[in-house]
Amino acid sequence: MTEAATLRLFVLSMALSGVLSLLCVRLIWRSRASTSTKAIWTVWVLVPVLGPASYAIAFDPPPVQPEGLRATESALSGGDVGGGDD
């Protein structure tokens, strides 16, 4: 592999790592974690390559909401939400 091709591959991998880092930061700040935890994870995730990889390993998504607690189709479409007669 030539030096120019190696440099292009390096730049591409760093760009991909940067995009993944930004996506991870978005997920972090939308979570219910404390602000200090969010700040620590944000700093760590911005480390190229290692940050997104470690976040992917440690990420614990919230559990799926039980079916009985989910919104019904009529509630989502605007029907039966208020319960009042207009």
C-alpha positions in Angstrom: 0.0 0.0 0.0 1.4 3.4 -0.9 1.9 6.2 1.6 -1.0 8.2 0.0 -3.4 5.3 0.3 -2.4 4.7 3.9 -3.0 8.4 4.7 -6.4 8.3 3.0 -7.4 5.2 5.0 -6.3 6.9 8.2 -8.3 10.0 7.4 -11.3 8.0 6.5 -11.1 5.9 9.7 -10.7 9.1 11.8 -13.7 10.7 10.1 -15.8 7.6 10.7 -14.7 7.5 14.3 -15.7 11.2 14.6 -19.2 10.5 13.2 -19.6 7.5 15.6 -18.5 9.7 18.5 -21.1 12.4 17.7 -23.8 9.7 17.5 -22.7 8.3 20.8 -22.7 11.8 22.4 -26.2 12.3 21.2 -27.3 9.1 22.8 -25.6 9.9 26.0 -27.2 13.3 26.4 -30.7 11.9 25.6 -30.3 9.3 28.4 -31.6 9.7 31.9 -28.1 9.4 33.5 -26.8 12.2 35.8 -25.1 15.2 34.3 -21.7 14.2 35.7 -22.0 10.7 34.2 -23.0 12.3 30.8 -20.0 14.7 31.0 -17.5 11.9 31.8 -18.8 9.6 29.0 -18.8 12.6 26.6 -15.1 13.2 27.2 -14.3 9.5 26.9 -16.3 9.0 23.7 -14.5 11.8 22.0 -11.2 9.8 22.1 -10.8 8.5 18.6 -11.6 4.8 18.0 -11.4 3.7 21.6 -14.2 6.0 22.8 -17.0 4.7 20.5 -15.8 1.1 20.9 -15.9 1.3 24.7 -19.3 3.0 24.7 -20.6 0.2 22.4 -19.4 -2.4 24.9 -20.7 -0.6 28.0 -24.0 0.7 26.5 -27.0 -0.6 28.4 -30.2 0.4 26.5 -33.4 0.9 28.6 -35.7 -2.1 28.8 -38.7 -2.3 26.4 -41.9 -1.0 27.8 -44.4 -3.7 28.6 -47.2 -4.0 26.1 -49.9 -3.1 28.5 -48.3 0.3 29.2 -47.8 1.3 25.5 -50.0 3.9 23.8 -52.8 2.5 21.8 -53.2 3.2 18.1 -56.3 5.4 18.7 -54.3 7.5 21.3 -51.5 8.0 18.8 -53.9 9.2 16.0 -55.6 11.7 18.3 -58.7 9.7 19.3 -59.7 9.0 22.9 -57.0 11.2 24.4 -58.8 13.8 26.4 -61.9 11.8 27.3 -64.1 15.0 27.3 -67.1 15.6 25.1 -66.9 18.8 23.1 
